[in-house]
Amino acid sequence: MVKLPFEIPEEMQFNSLEEANVYIQQQMDKMNNQPLEQFDGLSPAQMHRLIGKDLTGRPGFTINTLSSDDLAHIPMFSILKYYLKLLNEGDIKLSAIGNLPSKVVVDIYKQGYFKEWTCERKSRILETDSFTIQLIRILASLAKWTKVRNGKLSLTKEGRKIQNDENELFKASLECWLYTFNWAYFDYYENPQIGRQSFEYSFYLLRKYGGEFKECVFYAKKYLEAFPMLEDQRIKPLQIDDRTYPNYSCYTLRTFERLLLLLNAVELKGFRWDEIKMVKKTDLFDKIFSF
């Protein structure tokens, strides 16, 4: 016998099975449209639409068409364009272990689109020194814009064609990052799903609260409160230190320090060891995403 998530009053009588089903559906609709504190005021139905669980399977946000000027202010996109431009000029011979040659890595880094402490003050930068360059190379490969044959990296037909439309290139690369790339690839946190699963909710929270600086932990707590299944409740400590709790720092790293920072969609501060990490959205966040 199926157990309903609500009680039917004992005095309630139904004249037919159809009448009972109508009542049950009304109660289910009421529950699904009831705002929940766990979801920061969203109802279960709204949450399902937001994270792409409706009948269409589409996410509850849109990646917008941007101006060339806005695209030029997105580090991830500028690096990708330059990387593909280099491949337009000719194939790149990879190292013996399959990495980009140092001169290519240095060339990309010196364009000034981004900074990484692992690359600063080095005359010889390796591909493995740069998270960002590795990421761009992986995304281009996952999107099937590049291929490796006989130790040489080259563009595919799709890779050449997509460069003709900047917005198509940006949207396709971002969708590849959001939905195909393993967000945990560059870190050592145990749970590969934190941050990536239902990331749309993080975007919703940032749109709602991101107009001023808030602690990164503020968003991490709301995210994990909405999706407690992402935490192993058997080993979750009763007393949590916000600065050292691994699931909070994992969420902050994957969502803010990497994804949204490389989109220039957030501004970060307080990232010294003795400071509280803070985040707020930039104007580009609202230009890139609409809900």
JODA-V497191 format. One line per field, one symbol per residue. psi: psi as a letter, one per 20 degrees, with the letter a starting at -180 (. if undefined). burial: # if it has 24 or more other ideal C-beta (glycine too) atoms within 12 Angstrom, else .. A space follows every 10 residues. Layout:
psi->???
burial->???
//
This chain:
psi->pppqjrqpph ipqpirhghg hggghghggg ghjppphhkk iqrhgggghg jkjahhjqrk rporpqrhgg hijogghggg ghghghhhir qpprrhjjrq qhhggggghi ijhrqphiiq kphopqhiho gghggggggh ghikirqppl jpprqrghhg giiioghggg ghhghggghg qohjhjrjqg oiipggpkhh hgggghhgij iqpqqhhghg ghghhhmiii qnihjpqhpp ohhiohhghg ggghgghffh giikiqpqrk jqhjrppqqq qrhhghhgpq .
burial->.......... .......... .......... .#......## .#.#.##### ##......## #.#..#...# #.######## ####.##... .#.#....## ##.##..##. ..##.#..#. ....#.#.## ########## ###.###... ..###...#. .##..#..## ####.####. #.#..##.#. #.######## ########## ...####### #######..# #......... ....###### ########## ########.. ......#.## ##.######. #
//
